[in-house]
């Protein structure tokens, strides 16, 4: 290998007859990747060869192929443009889609409010804001927003700890923070979260939601935390079995869940009606029968439910717990909205979501919701998918659905009072199951067991503690997993007559210090007068590992051993093959003698790579007992 090779100026496999070999290096053997130098095959008939190749692959001759390719490209471009633009929006279709979304959103708004421990009116107010404010804003075209089941458990905990009055301040602060994040263009940072953490978060939200709604589904009250709710299931079953009215309520809830799962298998025209709406109709019919006494929804005046935060509530911002709640709401609501945007974009071929404007739109909605004391708003998959399937093409459908919610709540509040709570609880149990998505766990196990561990741990920690703690734990576990995988270090050791060799490759970080220390100690204990450390294959050497290597070298030299060190890094202007170079600056700053590496064994040996630097740190002669070998 020549000096030009060592400086990386020419490929190692290139022929350089005028360049002298490096002193003391044996001529290297031909590398496995050497180019084939056999004479090329004759090309006397290129036209026939091309025609033959085209015929063997089923292609047309070149001239016709060119014309066909141009035609195909033109057609493909036209088709792509047409599919991207989509069919022209129709006003009747937009209105129909808005009614479908309204029918899906109405029971969900009420059910989420009940599950969050707040009056049902607040859920409707948030749904109206999700339509009229977020729906009219730029960002996503077909994504529909409103109170989300994914935040129900977190809102319920917040209301229990701080009260309904403080909920408006928390939602308001979260909305303002979302707007700021969107303005500074940080919308896409929420995509830089491990999919395992996201799925674990959704599962950790869905599992407690299911267990908590089993109690109102039987006209009972949930004990409290997810663990307590799970532990209380045997008592709930016993109490329900002994109460005929509770059995009727549980039957309505079970029927709602069954409808939610089976309704999509109904014939085409029938399945277009939302399953939740069918369940509500059945529930109202059963609840009106003589002798049936199940709990129904209590709905008050919508305008009277508006509770604008006052000075006393804003004074609570001095509480660290309130600030923590604002940050938690911001992160989770933003992540859920933008993850939903990515999912909805896969459902249609229209305009893609612009993440920063969408985050600003979500922040505007939460700001208004906070000022009115309503529930936090996020994008919701159920309503968004219903909007896409109904044929919507513009923002008009999602905006109109908020108008229908407002009109229904103001003009027909007595109809809401007929809905059994058990039916709404059944709708939320189904939503919790969809969030939990148990089929994702074996799928993740097959794809990546490390990510499966992160996903499972995130879910378990959320269930055992709270949403924020679980998400933070999941993020930390994901970072640790990524660090371990990026710190893949291979360390090999072998002994020669007078030398103990240690060869290391990969990313050497502090996570691999125990492995490195073990290899160095084994080399020192080998009893050889020479130790050679080859680190040229290391792509990253952090401070901890570098410091450990340098301390080992200094220590062994102090004990009288001869140490040679090959460090990674770009080659210096002076070649290692230049015998005139006497000293070379060490990467740590100390001037150390530098000499060409001389192999101790006979036969061909592969030299250093184009970026290698050889540091011969100890110039003392080999001990006499090895000198003649």
C-alpha positions in Angstrom: 0.0 0.0 0.0 1.4 3.4 -1.0 1.5 6.6 0.9 -1.3 7.8 -1.4 -3.3 4.9 -0.2 -2.8 5.7 3.4 -3.8 9.3 2.9 -7.0 8.1 1.2 -6.3 9.9 -2.2 -6.8 6.9 -4.4 -8.8 3.7 -3.9 -6.9 0.9 -2.3 -7.7 -1.5 -5.2 -6.4 0.9 -7.9 -3.2 0.1 -9.7 -0.3 2.4 -9.2 2.9 1.0 -10.8 4.9 4.2 -10.2 4.2 4.3 -6.5 6.9 2.6 -4.3 5.6 0.2 -1.6 5.5 1.3 2.0 8.8 0.4 3.8 8.6 -2.7 6.0 5.2 -3.7 4.6 5.0 -7.0 2.7 3.1 -6.8 -0.6 -0.6 -7.2 0.2 -2.5 -9.9 -1.4 -5.2 -9.0 -3.9 -8.3 -7.9 -2.1 -11.5 -9.9 -2.5 -13.2 -7.0 -4.2 -10.5 -6.6 -6.9 -12.0 -5.7 -10.3 -12.1 -8.3 -13.0 -9.3 -7.5 -15.5 -10.2 -10.2 -18.0 -10.6 -8.9 -21.6 -14.1 -7.7 -22.3 -16.4 -9.8 -24.4 -16.6 -8.8 -28.1 -19.4 -6.4 -28.9 -19.5 -6.8 -32.7 -23.3 -6.8 -32.8 -24.7 -4.3 -30.3 -28.0 -3.9 -32.1 -28.8 -7.6 -32.1 -27.6 -8.0 -28.6 -29.8 -5.2 -27.3 -32.7 -6.7 -29.3 -32.0 -10.1 -27.9 -31.9 -8.8 -24.3 -35.1 -6.8 -24.8 -36.7 -9.9 -26.3 -35.6 -12.1 -23.4 -37.1 -9.7 -20.9 -40.3 -9.2 -22.8 -39.4 -5.6 -23.8 -40.0 -3.9 -27.2 -37.1 -2.8 -29.4 -35.4 0.5 -28.4 -37.3 2.9 -30.7 -40.7 1.6 -29.8 -39.6 1.3 -26.1 -38.7 4.9 -26.0 -42.1 5.9 -27.4 -43.9 3.5 -25.1 -41.9 4.9 -22.1 -42.8 8.5 -23.0 -46.5 7.6 -23.3 -46.4 5.7 -20.0 -44.8 8.6 -18.2 -47.4 11.0 -19.7 -50.2 8.8 -18.6 -48.7 8.2 -15.2 -48.2 11.9 -14.6 -51.8 12.6 -15.7 -53.1 9.9 -13.4 -51.1 11.0 -10.5 -52.2 14.6 -10.9 -55.8 13.4 -11.1 -55.6 11.2 -8.1 -53.9 13.9 -6.0 -56.4 16.6 -6.9 -59.3 14.1 -6.5 -62.8 14.5 -7.8 -64.4 17.9 -7.5 -66.1 18.5 -4.2 -69.9 18.3 -4.2 -71.9 20.4 -1.7 -74.5 17.6 -1.2 -71.8 15.1 -0.4 -70.1 17.5 2.1 -73.4 18.0 3.9 -74.2 14.3 4.0 -70.7 13.6 5.3 -71.1 16.2 8.0 -74.3 14.6 9.2 -72.6 11.2 9.4 -69.8 12.7 11.4 -72.3 14.4 13.7 -74.1 11.1 14.4 -70.7 9.5 15.3 -69.6 12.5 17.3 -72.7 13.0 19.4 -72.5 9.8 21.6 -68.7 10.1 21.8 -68.8 13.7 23.0 -71.3 12.8 25.8 -69.6 9.5 26.6 -66.1 11.1 26.9 -67.6 13.8 29.2 -69.2 11.2 31.5 -66.0 9.2 31.6 -64.0 12.3 32.4 -66.2 13.1 35.4 -67.6 16.4 34.1 -71.1 17.4 33.0 -72.1 16.1 29.5 -72.6 19.6 28.3 -68.9 20.2 28.4 -68.3 17.4 26.0 -70.7 18.8 23.6 -69.1 22.3 23.9 -65.8 20.8 23.0 -67.3 19.0 20.1 -68.7 22.2 18.8 -65.4 23.9 19.1 -63.6 21.0 17.4 -65.9 21.6 14.4 -66.4 25.3 14.2 -62.9 26.4 15.3 -60.4 23.6 14.5 -62.5 22.4 11.5 -62.4 25.8 9.8 -58.6 26.3 10.3 -55.9 25.3 8.0 -53.7 22.2 8.5 -55.5 19.0 7.8 -58.4 18.8 5.4 -60.4 15.8 6.5 -59.3 15.2 10.1 -62.1 15.8 12.7 -61.4 17.1 16.2 -63.3 16.9 19.5 -63.0 15.5 23.1 -61.0 12.3 22.8 -61.4 9.1 24.8 -57.7 8.9 25.0 -57.6 11.8 27.4 -60.6 10.8 29.5 -58.6 9.1 32.2 -56.2 11.9 32.5 -59.0 14.5 32.7 -60.8 12.5 35.3 -57.6 12.4 37.5 -57.1 16.1 37.0 -60.7 17.0 37.9 -60.5 14.9 41.1 -57.3 16.5 42.2 -57.9 20.2 41.2 -61.6 20.5 40.4 -63.6 21.3 37.3 -62.9 25.0 37.6 -59.1 24.5 37.2 -59.7 22.4 34.1 -60.3 25.5 32.0 -56.9 27.0 33.0 -55.1 23.8 32.2 -56.7 23.5 28.8 -56.1 27.2 28.1 -52.4 26.9 28.9 -52.1 23.8 26.8 -53.7 25.5 23.9 -51.4 28.6 24.1 -48.4 26.3 24.3 -49.5 24.3 21.3 -49.8 27.6 19.3 -46.3 28.5 20.3 -44.9 25.1 19.3 -46.6 25.5 15.9 -45.3 29.0 15.4 -41.7 27.9 16.0 -42.3 25.0 13.6 -41.9 22.2 16.1 -44.9 20.3 14.9 -42.9 17.5 13.3 -40.9 16.7 16.5 -43.9 14.7 17.7 -43.2 12.3 14.8 -39.7 11.6 16.3 -41.2 9.3 18.9 -40.7 5.6 18.9 -43.7 3.7 17.4 -43.4 1.3 20.3 -43.8 4.1 22.8 -46.8 5.5 20.9 -48.5 2.1 20.7 -47.7 1.4 24.4 -49.2 4.8 25.3 -52.4 4.1 23.4 -52.7 0.7 24.9 -52.0 2.2 28.4 -54.9 4.6 27.7 -57.3 2.0 26.3 -56.9 -0.7 29.0 -57.8 1.5 32.0 -60.6 3.1 30.0 -62.2 -0.3 29.4 -62.1 -1.3 33.0 -63.3 2.1 34.3 -66.3 2.0 31.9 -67.4 -1.5 33.0 -68.8 0.0 36.1 -71.1 2.7 34.6 -72.1 0.0 32.1 -73.7 -1.7 35.0 -75.0 1.5 36.6 -72.3 1.4 39.3 -69.5 3.7 40.3 -65.9 2.9 39.6 -63.6 2.5 42.7 -60.9 4.8 41.4 -57.4 3.9 40.0 -57.0 1.3 37.2 -55.6 -1.2 39.6 -58.5 -0.8 42.0 -61.0 -1.0 39.1 -59.4 -4.3 37.9 -59.4 -5.7 41.5 -63.0 -4.8 42.0 -64.3 -6.7 38.9 -65.4 -9.9 40.9 -67.4 -7.7 43.3 -69.0 -5.8 40.3 -70.1 -9.1 38.7 -71.6 -10.3 42.0 -73.5 -7.1 42.6 -74.7 -6.9 39.0 -76.0 -10.5 39.1 -78.0 -9.8 42.2 -79.7 -6.6 40.8 -82.2 -7.1 37.9 -82.0 -3.4 36.8 -78.2 -3.6 36.8 -78.5 -6.7 34.6 -80.6 -4.8 32.1 -78.1 -2.0 32.0 -75.3 -4.4 31.6 -77.2 -6.1 28.8 -77.5 -2.8 27.0 -73.8 -2.2 27.4 -72.9 -5.6 26.1 -75.3 -5.2 23.2 -73.6 -1.9 22.3 -70.2 -3.5 22.3 -71.4 -6.4 20.2 -73.0 -4.0 17.7 -69.8 -1.9 17.5 -67.8 -5.0 16.5 -70.3 -6.7 14.2 -72.0 -3.7 12.5 -69.4 -3.4 9.8 -70.4 -6.8 8.6 -73.9 -5.7 7.8 -75.0 -5.1 4.1 -73.7 -2.0 2.3 -76.6 0.5 2.8 -77.2 -0.6 6.4 -73.7 -0.4 7.7 -73.4 3.3 6.6 -75.5 4.2 9.6 -73.1 4.6 12.6 -73.2 1.7 15.0 -73.1 4.0 18.0 -76.3 5.7 16.7 -78.1 2.4 16.3 -77.0 1.4 19.9 -78.4 4.7 21.2 -81.7 4.2 19.5 -82.0 0.7 20.9 -81.0 1.9 24.4 -83.6 4.7 24.3 -86.3 2.2 23.2 -85.4 -0.3 26.0 -85.2 2.4 28.6 -88.7 3.6 27.8 -90.3 0.2 28.4 -92.4 -0.3 31.5 -90.6 -1.6 34.5 -87.1 -0.6 33.2 -85.3 1.8 35.5 -81.8 2.3 34.2 -79.8 5.5 34.6 -80.0 8.0 31.8 -78.0 11.0 30.8 -78.7 14.2 32.7 -78.2 17.2 30.4 -78.6 20.8 31.5 -78.5 24.1 29.8 -75.6 24.3 27.4 -74.9 28.0 27.8 -75.2 27.8 31.6 -72.5 25.2 31.6 -69.9 27.7 30.3 -67.5 28.5 33.1 -64.9 31.1 32.2 -61.8 30.9 34.5 -61.4 33.9 36.8 -58.6 35.4 38.8 -58.8 32.7 41.5 -58.3 30.0 38.9 -55.4 31.8 37.2 -53.7 32.2 40.6 -53.4 28.4 40.5 -50.7 28.7 37.9 -48.3 29.2 40.8 -48.8 25.5 41.6 -46.2 23.2 40.2 -48.8 20.5 39.8 -50.9 22.8 37.5 -47.8 23.5 35.3 -47.1 19.8 35.1 -50.6 19.1 34.1 -50.4 21.8 31.3 -47.2 20.2 30.0 -48.8 16.8 30.1 -51.9 17.8 28.3 -49.8 19.6 25.7 -47.6 16.7 24.9 -50.3 14.0 24.8 -52.9 16.1 23.0 -50.4 17.2 20.4 -48.9 13.8 19.9 -52.4 12.2 19.6 -53.5 14.8 17.1 -50.5 14.6 14.8 -50.3 10.8 15.0 -54.0 10.7 14.0 -53.1 13.1 11.1 -50.6 10.7 9.8 -53.1 7.8 10.0 -55.9 9.9 8.3 -53.5 10.9 5.5 -53.1 7.2 4.7 -56.9 6.9 4.2 -57.3 9.3 1.3 -55.4 10.7 -1.7 -56.2 14.3 -1.1 -54.0 17.1 0.3 -51.6 16.0 3.0 -51.6 17.4 6.5 -49.3 20.4 7.2 -48.2 19.6 10.7 -47.3 23.1 12.0 -50.6 24.7 10.9 -52.5 21.8 12.2 -50.8 22.1 15.6 -51.7 25.8 15.6 -55.3 24.9 14.8 -55.4 22.4 17.6 -54.0 25.0 19.9 -56.6 27.6 18.9 -59.3 25.0 19.6 -57.9 24.3 23.1 -57.5 28.0 23.8 -61.2 28.6 23.1 -62.2 25.4 25.0 -60.1 26.6 28.0 -61.7 30.0 28.0 -65.1 28.3 28.1 -64.1 25.8 30.8 -64.6 22.8 28.4 -62.7 19.5 27.8 -59.4 19.4 25.9 -59.6 18.8 22.2 -57.6 16.4 20.0 -58.1 14.9 16.6 -60.2 11.7 16.8 -59.7 8.7 14.5 -63.3 7.4 14.7 -64.8 10.7 13.5 -62.0 11.3 10.9 -62.4 7.9 9.4 -66.2 8.3 9.2 -65.6 11.7 7.4 -63.3 10.1 4.8 -65.6 7.1 4.3 -68.6 9.4 3.8 -66.9 10.9 0.8 -65.8 14.3 2.2 -63.3 16.3 0.2 -63.0 19.7 1.9 -63.0 21.2 5.4 -66.7 22.0 5.0 -68.0 18.7 6.3 -66.0 18.8 9.6 -67.0 22.4 10.1 -70.7 21.7 9.6 -70.7 18.8 12.0 -69.9 21.3 14.8 -72.9 23.4 13.7 -75.2 20.3 13.9 -73.9 19.5 17.4 -74.6 23.1 18.5 -78.1 23.1 17.0 -79.0 19.7 18.5 -77.9 20.6 22.0 -79.7 23.9 21.9 -82.9 22.8 20.3 -83.4 19.2 21.4 -81.7 18.8 24.8 -84.7 16.6 26.0 -83.7 13.9 23.6 -80.3 13.6 25.2 -81.9 12.9 28.5 -83.4 9.7 27.1 -80.0 8.1 26.4 -79.0 5.3 28.9 -75.5 5.8 30.4 -74.8 2.1 30.0 -75.0 2.5 26.2 -72.5 5.4 26.2 -70.2 3.3 28.5 -70.4 0.4 26.0 -69.3 2.8 23.2 -66.3 3.8 25.3 -65.4 0.2 26.1 -65.3 -0.5 22.4 -63.1 2.7 21.9 -60.8 1.5 24.7 -60.4 -1.9 23.0 -59.5 -0.2 19.8 -56.9 1.9 21.6 -55.6 -1.2 23.4 -55.2 -3.1 20.1 -54.1 -6.4 21.6 -53.2 -7.7 18.1 -50.3 -5.2 18.0 -48.4 -7.0 20.8 -47.8 -10.3 19.0 -47.2 -8.4 15.8 -44.5 -6.3 17.5 -43.0 -9.5 19.1 -42.5 -11.0 15.7 -41.0 -7.8 14.2 -38.7 -6.6 17.0 -38.5 -8.0 20.5 -36.7 -5.0 21.8 -39.4 -2.7 20.7 -41.9 -5.2 22.1 -40.3 -4.8 25.5 -40.5 -1.0 25.3 -44.2 -1.2 24.2 -45.1 -3.6 27.0 -43.3 -1.6 29.7 -44.9 1.6 28.6 -48.3 0.1 28.9 -47.7 -1.5 32.3 -46.2 1.7 33.8 -49.1 3.8 32.6 -51.6 1.3 34.1 -49.7 1.1 37.4 -48.9 4.8 37.8 -50.2 7.5 35.4 -50.0 8.6 31.8 -47.2 11.1 32.1 -44.9 8.7 34.1 -45.6 5.9 31.7 -44.8 8.0 28.6 -41.6 9.3 30.1 -40.6 5.8 31.1 -41.3 4.6 27.6 -39.3 7.4 26.0 -36.4 6.6 28.4 -36.6 2.9 27.6 -36.7 3.6 23.9 -33.6 5.9 24.1 -31.7 3.2 26.1 -32.6 0.6 23.5 -31.4 2.8 20.7 -28.2 3.6 22.5 -27.5 -0.1 23.1 -28.1 -0.9 19.5 -26.0 1.9 18.2 -23.2 1.0 20.6 -22.4 -2.3 18.8 -18.8 -3.1 19.6 -16.9 -6.2 18.5 -13.7 -7.0 20.5 -11.5 -9.9 19.5 -8.4 -11.1 21.3 -5.6 -13.4 20.2 -2.1 -14.2 21.2 1.1 -14.5 19.1 4.6 -15.5 20.2 5.5 -12.3 21.9 2.3 -10.2 21.5 -1.2 -10.0 23.0 -3.4 -8.4 20.4 -6.8 -6.7 21.0 -8.8 -5.7 17.9 -11.9 -3.6 18.3 -14.5 -2.4 15.7 -17.9 -0.6 15.8 -19.2 2.2 18.1 -17.2 2.2 21.3 -19.3 4.1 23.9 -19.4 4.1 27.7 -22.1 1.4 27.5 -19.4 -1.0 26.3 -16.8 0.0 28.9 -17.1 -3.3 30.9 -16.4 -5.3 27.7 -13.5 -3.1 26.8 -12.0 -3.3 30.3 -12.3 -7.1 30.4 -10.4 -7.4 27.0 -7.6 -5.0 28.2 -7.2 -6.8 31.5 -7.0 -10.2 29.6 -4.3 -8.8 27.4 -2.3 -7.6 30.4 -2.7 -10.9 32.1 -1.5 -12.8 29.1 2.2 -12.4 30.2 3.5 -11.2 26.8 6.1 -8.4 26.6 4.2 -6.7 23.8 0.6 -5.5 23.6 -0.9 -4.3 20.4 -4.3 -2.5 20.4 -5.9 -2.1 17.0 -8.8 0.4 17.0 -8.9 1.3 13.3 -12.2 -0.4 12.9 -13.9 1.8 15.5 -16.3 4.3 13.9 -16.9 6.2 17.1 -14.7 6.3 20.2 -16.2 8.4 23.0 -14.3 10.1 25.8 -14.8 7.3 28.3 -13.4 4.6 26.1 -10.6 6.7 24.8 -9.6 7.7 28.4 -9.7 4.0 29.4 -7.4 3.0 26.5 -4.9 5.8 27.3 -4.8 5.0 31.0 -4.2 1.3 30.2 -1.4 2.2 27.8 0.3 4.5 30.4 -0.1 1.9 33.1 1.4 -1.0 31.1 4.3 1.1 29.8 5.0 2.0 33.4 5.2 -1.7 34.2 7.8 -2.1 31.5 5.7 -3.6 28.7 5.9 -2.6 25.1 2.6 -1.1 23.8 1.6 -0.4 20.3 -1.7 1.5 19.5 -3.5 1.9 16.3 -6.1 4.6 16.6 -9.0 5.6 14.3 -9.1 9.0 12.7 -8.2 10.8 9.4 -4.7 10.5 8.1 -2.4 13.5 8.6 -0.7 15.3 5.6 2.5 13.3 6.3 2.2 9.7 5.2 3.0 6.9 7.6 5.2 5.6 4.8 7.5 8.6 4.9 10.6 7.5 7.0 11.5 11.2 7.4 8.6 11.7 9.8 9.9 11.4 13.3 7.0 12.6 15.4 3.3 13.0 15.0 0.9 14.8 17.2 -1.2 12.3 19.2 -5.0 12.9 19.2 -4.8 13.9 22.9 -2.2 16.5 22.1 1.1 14.8 23.3 3.9 14.5 20.7 4.7 10.8 20.4 7.3 8.9 18.2 5.7 7.5 15.1 7.1 4.6 13.0 5.7 2.3 10.3 4.2 -0.8 11.6 6.3 -3.9 11.0 4.4 -7.2 11.2 5.9 -9.8 13.5 4.7 -12.7 11.5 5.8 -13.8 8.0 3.6 -13.9 5.0 1.2 -11.5 3.4 -0.6 -9.2 5.8 -3.3 -6.7 5.1 -2.2 -3.1 5.9 -4.2 -0.3 7.5 -7.1 1.3 5.8 -7.1 4.6 3.9 -7.9 6.6 7.1 -5.7 4.6 9.5 -3.0 6.1 11.7 -0.3 3.9 13.3 1.2 5.1 16.6 4.2 3.1 17.7 4.1 4.4 21.3 7.1 2.4 22.7 10.4 2.5 20.8 12.4 0.5 23.2 13.9 -2.8 21.8 12.2 -6.1 22.1 13.5 -8.1 25.1 16.6 -10.2 24.3 14.8 -13.5 24.7 12.4 -12.6 21.8 14.9 -10.7 19.7 16.1 -13.8 17.7 12.6 -15.0 16.9 
